[in-house]
Amino acid sequence: HIRTYQAQRGAAIFRDAKQKSVFSHSGKWELIGGGGVNGSWRGGYFLKTKALVTHQGQLFAGLLGPKPGDAAVWAYDEKAWRKIGDSSIVPAWCELFCVQAICSGGEALDAGSGSQVWQWLSDEWRQLTPTKGSMPWSMKNNAYTISVMDGRIYVGLTGQQAQVFIYEKNNWSEMSDGLPAEGTSGVY
């Protein structure tokens, strides 16, 4: 039932309130995003909502699309959604499928997509990872999770092996010592 529902709704987002949940008979949920609700993305196109975070009083969603260039970030202000990131806004996202991780770092919003990390500040995106060929980690690894602590950005990678990197003073450095290096399939 859930798979059929997801195929119909795409990357739908719910909050508790007025509508009975399709996943349980006891909860009540209200659709607030997906299917064009509240000015959001059209239904049936995006495959999943991969990341959700609140940032400066808004809800942000990272979406998985079916083809390269479909990675997207949308913002919700309790009234309406607006697209703040995709390949039409950030041409460098033309090969990205999804925004896997989003984190609020105070003033900035940090997002991981594929092997890249991006930062949104003052309505502009800037890439925090170097261009292809000079990445601090393998292009086969994906930014799986992001966190900010004391102004430093931490990214957990999955793919070839589990790795954690820290971004401070405009530089990435690995801090994976002690993590299993072999046979993890990128799980940490």
Secondary structure, DSSP 8 states (H G I E B T S, - for coil): -HHHHHHHHSS-EEEEEEEE-SS-SS-EEEEEESTTGGG---TTT--EEEEEEEETTEEEEEEE-SSTT--EEEEE-SS-EEEEESTTT-GGGTT--B--EEEE-SS-EEEEETTEEEEEETTEEEE-S--TT--SS-TT-EEEEEEEETTEEEEEEESSS-EEEEEETTEEEE--TTS--SS-TT--
